[in-house]
């Protein structure tokens, strides 16, 4: 279809920019929606909440609305990530991976992992009072 539309052909070889670009080229494909096709060597960094955050639940607000956003950056982007709260799976989130977690009183550890791999973010510790 690309040739019929007079579009240029895609490159037939790996970029001479080095092995890193070759790795990215193998993992990324337009068919994947612009995200990596595998889950190995994904750098994960939780951007919200911040480590050491202390929160107060508002008892006048319904529990369903007492939530906090969980946000992460993944490089390269992957199709989905698994959020873990206190070491247990919470939610499998598609790109861009942002989810809401209902506040629960206590100390909590939040992490995110790439499915089917050992790639795991650093722990973020929060306290809800």
Buried (B, 14 or more C-beta within 10 A) or exposed (E): EEEEEEEEEEEEEBEEEEEEEBBBBEBBEEEBEEBBBBBEBBEBEBEEBEEEBEBEBEEEEEEEEBEBEBBBBBEBBBBBBBBBBEEEEBBEBEBEBBBEBBBEEEEBEBBBBBEEEEBBBEEBEBEBE
